[in-house]
Each structure stands twice: as structure tokens, then as C-alpha cells.
Amino acid sequence: MIRDFLYEYIKRIEEMNRMEMSKEILNKLLGLGVKPDDLTPYDYEKEIMIYNRMAEKKWKRLSYMTQPQ
């Protein structure tokens, strides 16, 4: 969910052709209820584990959507 928000936020910034300071972005995220702990990076192994889990769930979701009814 946080990644989706960040993706959409960055997309909007690019479309508006303007830059904001990191502190402003951080303040907006905190204002939306994002916890500072959620913004700390994971170690490499945990990132790979999370990525693989998300890819597996996405694959399952897509395979359910494309099965004949």
C-alpha cells in the first residue's frame, strides 16, 4: 500500500514538472498516517523475500483471473 502511494505520488510530481524537498514529502507521508518505522529500508535478504512473496501472490491473482469460467 505504501509502495502504491509512493508510486502514484512520484508519478504526479513528474507530471507537474516540479520538485519538492524530501522533508516536505516526509511531512505529507506522516500527515497521512504513515509511521516512520514503515519508511526505514529493509536489509537485502528481507527485500528479496518480500519481493518473491509479492510476485507469487500477483501470479496467483493473475492466474485466477485468466482461467476459463
N, C-alpha and C positions, 0 to 999 in steps of 0.2 A: 504494500500500500504506500509506504513512504517512497519507494523507488518510482512508482507510478506518478506520485505527486511531483517528485523532483524532475522526472522526465517532462511532464506537462509544463512545469514552471520554466525549465530551461528552454523548451520549445517556444513558449510565449515571449521570453526575453529575446530570443533570436528573431522572432517575427517583429518585435517592436524596435529592433535595432538599437537597443540601449543596454547599458551595463549598470549593474547595481553592485555596491560594495558587499563583501562577504558578511559583514556584520548586519547589514540590512536584511539579507536573505535569512541569516540565522534568526534574527528577531522575528521575522514573519513566520518561520517554521515554529519557533517557540510559542508565538501567539496562536498558532493553530493547534497547539496541544502536543506537539512532538517533543518527546523527552530528550534531553541532551545525551543520555546514555544510548538512545537509538541512533545517534549520529556518529558514534565512535566506530572506527573501522574494525572489522574482524581480522583475525590472523588468516594467512593464506589457506591453510587446511580447512578452516571453517567456511571460508568463502566458497571453496570448491565443493564442499559438502552441500551447502545451501543451493548453489547453482545446479548441481546434479539433481537434488530433490525437486527443485522448481521445474527443471526440464522434464523430469519423469512425470510430474503432475500435469504439465502442459501437454505432453504427448498423450497421456491417458484421456484428458479432456478432449483433445482434438480427435482421437480415435473414436470416442463415443459419439461425437458429432458427425463423423463421416461414415458411420456404419449404416447399412441399408435398414430401413424400417420394416 
